Every structure is written in C-alpha cells, then in structure tokens.
Amino acid sequence: MTTGKYVDSLQNKRVVITGGASGIGLATALRFAAEGSIVTILDFNQDRLVGVLEEHPEITYGLKVDVSNPEEVNDVFAAIDNKMGGVDVLIANAGISVRANFVDITPEQWRKVIGTNLDGIFYTAQAAAKRMLAQGKGVILMTASTNGVVGHPYYADYNASKAGVNLLARTMALELAPTIRVNTICPGYVLTPMQLAEYTPEMLDKVNQNIPLKRHAMPEEVAGLFAFLASDEAQYITGQQIPIDGGELA
C-alpha cells in the first residue's frame, strides 16, 4: 500500500482493465483490488472470466468483450456506467501475438493482431476518455512493449501494433492534458501464459542470457508500475513510454 502523503490514493478508484483475466492484466487487477480500487476486468474468454471471478472475489466485475469490435466496446462501457458510474483509470492491456516470419504473415493474421492490439486500445481509450473528460479527471495507461521501440524478428505485426500504441498514447497525452494523463508501459520479456505458449524452456533460457538481470519479469512487477502510474504519486507523468525490461534496451 502507498504510505505518507499519497496514502490510499487508489482507494475506491473505478478501474477498468482489458485482457484482465490472465497474465499482466490479471496481476494488475489483483494489485488494484489490493489497493482498494473497484475493479472491472474485460476479456474475450468468457470461461476464463468466470473462473477468475470465482477464484478472486476481490475483483468486483468481469465482462466479456471483443475489444476489436467498436460496437461491443460501446456496449460494454455502457454496462460499466451502470455498474460503476464511470471510469477513473483505464488499463488498456488486451493483446495477442503470433510468432511468424514476415513473409508468411497472412492478411487475416495481420488484421487480427492489429485489430486487438491497436484498434482495441484506440476504441477502449476513446470510450474511457469521453467519460473522463466529462467528469474532469482520469488516467489512461496502455500496455505497449519494447517491441514497439526496437525491432524484433518474427513479430512484424505485433511490433507495428505496439509502436502504434506508443505514438497513439503520446498524441492523446497532448490532446487530453491537463484533464487526463496518458502513458504507456513497455515491458520486455514477461513470464506470462502467452510467453510460455510461444517459447520452449530452451528459448526462455537463451533469452534470459541476453537480459542484464538474467530473468523474465513477473506479471506482478509490471502491475506495480501500473499502480504507481495511476496513483497520485505520478501526477506529473504523462506522454511517456516507460520500459520495464531488466535493462535489455540498455
């Protein structure tokens, strides 16, 4: 918990987290719930949502949505209005990746990755921003990636989407200031279910050898950075892309 001048600055904040039923999103939901926030998680996987809410009653609400579908996003934010009466913090985190050679990426794969990772963040951030402008305050945080800062092979569509998220956020920060703060977090390698599904133990070990801290981040470490950036301690931070990568970019 935050102590001192900013004690309980996340208490009773209405927080919405996309991709909130697993990985970084779930860890972030649990961190905000521990800080006393009212948390709604959004996810495409209904079964996973149900399981998370059963296992973690401290998460207040869970709603199914395809963030790449603007009509579904509008509907789910109307439901959030009814349940929470507004949004104070949006964590736009939902994302997917598919490991493939650039020349093998199909139009269908390109649209699916861009649709979730970039379109989905645009739609949810826009819906949240309209509400935050009306209420006179808010924080929007987005999950980008170090892949959106430097090139990585086999993830051309993912990299393009995350680079887009970084510049979308910086543009939003300029337009929405001083009412709304907007930042991106750029994780490096994080030990999430998505990462474990794509990398063998040997691949994980090889990656770790090239990271100065010699390990992947844990989702809870990324969640801690989200909590800080949403808190009153970060009131003067906006328009930034903040790496959390164990020193990899260095």
Residue pairs with C-beta under 8 A, 6 or more apart in sequence:
1 7
1 8
1 34
1 35
2 8
2 9
2 10
2 35
2 231
2 233
6 231
6 232
6 233
8 35
8 36
9 231
9 232
9 233
10 32
10 35
10 36
10 37
10 89
10 227
10 230
10 231
11 35
11 36
11 37
12 36
12 37
12 38
13 32
13 35
13 37
13 38
13 88
13 89
13 230
14 37
14 38
14 40
14 84
14 85
14 86
14 87
14 88
14 89
15 29
15 32
15 37
15 38
15 39
15 40
15 87
15 88
15 89
15 90
15 91
15 230
16 40
16 41
16 42
16 80
16 87
16 89
16 90
16 91
16 124
16 128
17 25
17 28
17 29
17 32
17 39
17 40
17 41
17 42
17 90
17 91
17 93
18 25
18 41
18 42
18 43
18 65
18 67
18 90
18 91
18 92
18 93
18 94
18 120
18 121
18 124
19 25
19 42
19 43
19 67
19 93
19 94
19 95
19 143
20 26
20 28
20 29
20 39
20 40
20 41
20 42
20 43
20 52
20 59
20 62
20 91
20 93
21 41
21 43
21 45
21 48
21 49
21 51
21 52
21 62
22 43
22 45
22 48
22 52
22 192
22 193
22 194
23 190
23 192
23 193
23 194
23 219
24 93
24 143
24 187
24 190
24 192
24 219
24 222
24 223
25 41
25 43
25 91
25 93
25 94
26 41
26 52
26 219
27 218
27 219
27 220
27 222
27 223
28 91
28 93
28 219
28 222
28 223
28 226
28 227
29 39
29 41
29 52
29 56
29 59
30 56
30 58
30 59
30 223
31 220
31 223
31 224
31 226
31 227
32 39
32 89
32 226
32 227
32 230
33 39
33 56
33 58
33 59
33 60
34 58
35 227
37 89
38 60
38 84
39 58
39 59
39 60
39 61
40 60
40 61
40 62
40 63
40 80
40 83
40 84
41 49
41 52
41 59
41 61
41 62
41 63
42 62
42 63
42 64
42 65
42 67
42 76
42 94
42 124
43 49
43 52
43 62
43 64
43 65
43 94
44 64
44 65
44 66
44 67
44 94
45 64
46 64
49 62
49 63
49 64
50 62
52 59
52 62
53 59
53 62
60 83
60 84
61 80
61 83
61 84
63 76
63 79
63 80
65 72
65 73
65 75
65 76
66 72
67 73
67 94
67 116
67 119
67 120
67 121
67 123
67 124
68 112
68 115
68 116
68 119
68 120
68 123
69 123
70 123
73 120
73 123
73 124
73 127
74 127
77 87
77 124
77 127
77 128
77 131
80 87
81 131
86 131
86 135
87 128
87 131
87 132
87 138
88 132
88 137
88 138
88 139
89 138
89 139
89 140
89 141
89 230
90 124
90 125
90 128
90 138
90 139
90 140
90 141
91 141
91 142
91 143
91 226
91 230
92 120
92 121
92 124
92 125
92 128
92 140
92 141
92 142
92 143
93 142
93 143
94 116
94 117
94 120
94 121
94 124
95 116
95 117
95 120
95 143
95 158
95 161
95 162
96 112
96 113
96 116
96 117
96 158
96 194
97 113
97 155
97 158
97 194
97 198
98 109
98 112
98 113
98 157
98 158
99 154
99 155
99 198
100 109
100 154
100 157
101 154
102 154
102 156
105 156
105 157
109 157
110 157
113 157
113 158
113 161
114 157
114 160
114 161
114 164
116 161
117 158
117 161
117 162
117 165
118 161
118 164
118 165
118 168
121 142
121 165
121 168
122 168
125 140
125 142
125 168
125 172
125 182
128 138
128 140
129 138
129 140
129 172
129 176
129 180
131 138
132 138
132 140
132 176
132 179
132 180
133 176
133 179
133 180
136 179
137 179
137 180
138 179
138 180
138 181
139 180
139 181
139 182
139 229
139 230
140 169
140 172
140 176
140 180
140 181
140 182
140 183
141 182
141 183
141 184
141 185
141 226
141 229
141 230
142 165
142 168
142 169
142 182
142 183
142 184
142 185
143 165
143 184
143 185
143 187
143 222
144 162
144 163
144 165
144 166
144 169
144 184
144 185
144 186
144 241
145 158
145 159
145 162
145 186
145 187
145 188
146 186
146 187
146 188
146 243
146 245
146 248
146 249
147 155
147 158
147 159
147 162
148 159
148 161
148 162
148 163
148 164
148 165
148 166
148 186
148 241
149 163
149 166
149 186
149 241
149 243
149 249
150 249
151 159
152 159
162 186
165 184
166 184
166 186
166 241
169 182
169 183
169 184
169 239
169 241
170 182
170 239
170 241
172 180
172 182
173 181
173 182
173 183
173 238
173 239
174 239
176 182
177 238
177 239
181 234
181 235
181 237
181 238
182 238
182 239
183 229
183 237
183 238
183 239
183 240
183 241
183 242
184 240
184 241
184 242
185 222
185 225
185 226
185 229
185 241
185 242
185 244
186 241
186 242
186 243
186 244
186 245
187 217
187 222
187 243
187 244
187 245
188 211
188 217
188 243
188 244
188 245
188 246
188 248
188 249
189 195
189 207
189 208
189 211
189 216
189 217
189 245
189 246
189 248
190 216
190 217
190 218
190 219
190 222
191 216
191 217
191 218
191 219
192 219
195 204
195 216
196 204
199 207
204 216
207 216
208 214
208 215
208 216
210 248
211 245
211 246
211 247
211 248
212 246
212 247
212 248
212 250
213 246
213 247
214 246
215 246
216 246
217 244
217 245
217 246
221 244
222 244
225 242
225 244
228 234
229 237
229 242
243 249
